[in-house]
Amino acid sequence: MRAAARVSCLAARGGCAVVAMSVALCAPAAAEMLRAHYALSLMGLSIGSAFASGIVDAQNYRVEISMRTTGLANLINNAKGAASASGGLTAGGPSPANYANTTSNSDETRTVRMSLAGNAVRAVEVRPAPWDAEARVPVTESAKRHIVDPVSALIMRVPPGEELTGPSACNRTISVFDGVTRFDVELAYAGDHMAQTRGYAGPVTVCSARYTPIAGHRPDSSATRYMANNNDISVWLAPLPDARVVVPIHIAIGTAAGKLVIDASEFQIEQRRADFRR
């Protein structure tokens, strides 16, 4: 039961993470707006769903996401969450200004609010603070620099002149701070694939992913050790040519309880005038 609860928690985090990947850049005169639905499954059984809406122009972005577990997953750990992020876009990727996240399960509700500038944390508030804070690896001030939040982390730009599919779409290391834990996600090219879902049909790049805990985690956590040693994580990145951005439409994570899959059942993009009020 404990392992299953951990899987449910991973599903909650994964849902928030994958829907955040559904945003893209656009031409300076307009913005691209995206609405996406994702299905969460474990061993082929539905355990939840997620929804994302985002708008991005050449200089700014704003993303809102929500998720909840359903069905059998609720018997183990009834989880739901909502997250948002906004900020500016640079040649190197997102430069977040604000991040907020509220998650709840059968045991508690936690809220994280964070302000950032220059890819560094200016202020962070976590309520309630983790009960096991003293047992966690301390997060130093240096660990709070050169980072992005979990939502902004998943807006991935491809440098000018590089192909939107292939190794240039994957190969990168993303440094993330979620208000409590600091970790890296390393993506590496693993091949190409053709994908089709409502709103998108075309080539995607397959990346392998590795999770590396840096700080804020419990060194004695079996779940953290499992993920750090997990070689069975993959993500499919779909290209958005006008924006020169790649975004995930599919994530698969091997767990002790079976394969966790987060898959876009709908991926709709439309152009509109940008209107950012942060």
N, C-alpha and C positions, 0 to 999 in steps of 0.2 A: 504493500500500500504506500509506503514511503517513497519508493521509486516512482510509482505512478503519479504521486503528487508532484514530484520534481519534474516529471515529464509535462504535467499540466502547466506548471510554472514556465517551463521552456516554451510551451505553446503560446502562452500569453505574451512573453517577451518577443518570441519570433513573430507573432501576428503584428505587434506594434512595429517591430523592426521592418518586416517585408512591405507593409503598406506604405511606409515612409519612403520606400524606394521608387514609388510611382510618380515622381515629379521630374520635370524637364525644363530646359532653357528654351528661349524662343527669340524671334527677331526683336530689335529694340522698340519697334513701334507697337508691338502687341505682346500678349502673354499666352502661354498655353495653360489651359485648365484641365485637370485630370480628375476623373471619378472612377474608382476601382473597387471591385469586390474580390475578396479572397476567401477561399475555403481552407480550413485547417482539418487535417486528418491524421490519425495514428493507426498504423497497420491497416489502412484502407477504411477505417471507421471514422465518420465525421465527429469532430470534437469541438468545432467552433467556426466562427466566421469573423471577418474584419472588413472595414470600409475605410477608404482614404479619399480625401479631396485636397487638391493642391493647386496653387497658381504660381507660376514662375515666369519672370521676364529676364532680360539680359543682365539686370543688376540686382534683382531682389527675388525672394521666394517666401512663400508662406504655405505650410502644410498642416492639416488636421487629420487625425486618425482615431479610430475606435475599434475595439474588438470585444468579444465575449465568448466564453465556452458554452457549449450546448450539449444536450443529450447525456451520454454516460459520463462525460468529463465532469458534469456538474455534481455527480454523486461522489466524486473524489475531492474536487476543489473548485467550487463555483467562482470563476475568475472573470473579471472584466477590466477594461482600461481605456483611457483616452490620453492622447498626447498631441502636442502642437509645437511647432518651431517656426521661427522667422529670422531673416537676416539678409545679408548681401552676398553676391556672388563675385568671386575673383577668378583670375586665370587658373589658380590652383584648386578652385572648388569653393564650397560654401564657407562663409564666415558668419556663424550664427550670432544673433543678438539676444534672442530670448528662447527659452525652452521650458515647457511645463508638462508634467506627467502625473496622472492619478491612476493608481492601480488598486484593485481590491480583490480579495478572495474570501474564503470562509472564515479566516482568522482576523484579518485587519485590512484597513485602507491606508495607503501611503501616498503622500503628495510631495512632488519635487518641483521646485521653481529655481531657475538658474538664469542669470544674465551673463553675457559674454561680450568680449571685444577683442579683435585681433586674434581670434582663435585661442583665447585664454579666458578662464573663469574670473569674473569680477565679483560675483556674489552667488551663493547657493543656499537654499533652505530646504531641509528634508524633515517632514513631519509625518509620523513620529520618526525619530532617529532609530536606526537598527538597534535592537535590544542587545546584540552581540558585538557592538562597535569595538569594544576593547580587545576582542579576539581577532579582529580583522587587520590585515596589513595596512599600515598608515598610508594615507594619500598625501604626499608632499606637495608643496606649492609648485615645484617643477613638473609634477605629474599632471597639473591642471593647465599646462601651457601646450600649445601646438596640438589642440584637440578639437573635436566637434562633438555635439550631443548625439544621442542615438537616432534621432529623426534626421537631422542635417547630415549625419554620417553617410546616409544612403543616397545622397544626390551625387552622382559620379560623373565628372566631366572627362572627356577625351581630348588631349591636346590637339591644337590645329595641325593638320597635315598627317595625323595618325588615322589608321583605319578604325571604323566604329565597331567592327567585328574582328575577332582574332585576339592575339596576345595583348594588344594595346587597350582593349576593352577591360581585360581582367587584371593584369599585373599591377598591383598596388597594395599598400598597407594603410589601413584606416585606424587612426588613434581615437578612441572614444572614451568619454567620461559621462556617466549617467547621473551624476550627483552623489553616488555612493561608491561605485566601482570604476576603475580605470582599466581598460583592456585594449588589445590590438586585434584587428581582423585582417588577416593576410589572404588576398585573393591571387590565384595563379591560373593561367590558361590551361584548360583541359580538353578543349575541342569545340566543335560547332554542332548546331542542331537546328531543325525547323520546328517552330512552335505555332500553335493556332489556338486562339481563344476568342471570345466575343469582343470585337473591337480591334484585334490585332492578329495578323498572320504573317509570318516571315522568319528570317534567320535570327537566331540568338547565339550568344557565346556562352559556352559552359565553363564555369570556373570552379575549381576546388577552393575550399575555405578552411583556414585554421584559426582557432581562437587561442589567444595568449593572455592570461591574466597578468596584470601589472601591479595593481594595488586596490585596496578596498575590499578584497575578498578574504575568506577564511582559508588559510593554508591547509587546514585539516578537513576541508569540505570534499566529500567524495564526488559530488556533482561537478565542482570546479575541476577536480583532477580528471574526471571523465571527459569533460569538454576539451580540456587542454590537450588530451591525448587522442582526441577523436579525429580519425582520418576519413570519416564518412560524412562529410558536409559538402554540398554542392549548391551552386546558384546559377540560374540562367539569366543573362543580361540581354535585354532587347534594345536595339539602337533606335534613337530618335534623331534622324539626320539633320534637321533644321537647327536643333538645339546643340548638337554635338555632345549628347549625353547618352549614357546607357543606364537602364533601370531594371531591376530584377522583376521577373514575372513568375518565378518558380524557385522555391528553396526546398531542399531535402536534407534532413538531419538524422543520422543514425543514432538511436538511443537504446538504452538497455531494455526498453519495453517494445522496441520495434521502430519502424521508419516514421518519422514525423515529416509531413509534407504540407507546405504552404503554397497554394497554387491560385493564380489569378483566374477567376471564372468570368470576369469582365474587366476590360481595360480600355476605357473610352477617353480620348484626348480631343479637345476642341480649342480653337483659337478665340481669344477675346481681348478686349482692351484691358491693360493692367490697371489695377486699383488697389494699392497697398496702403492699408491703414493699420500700422503696428502699434 
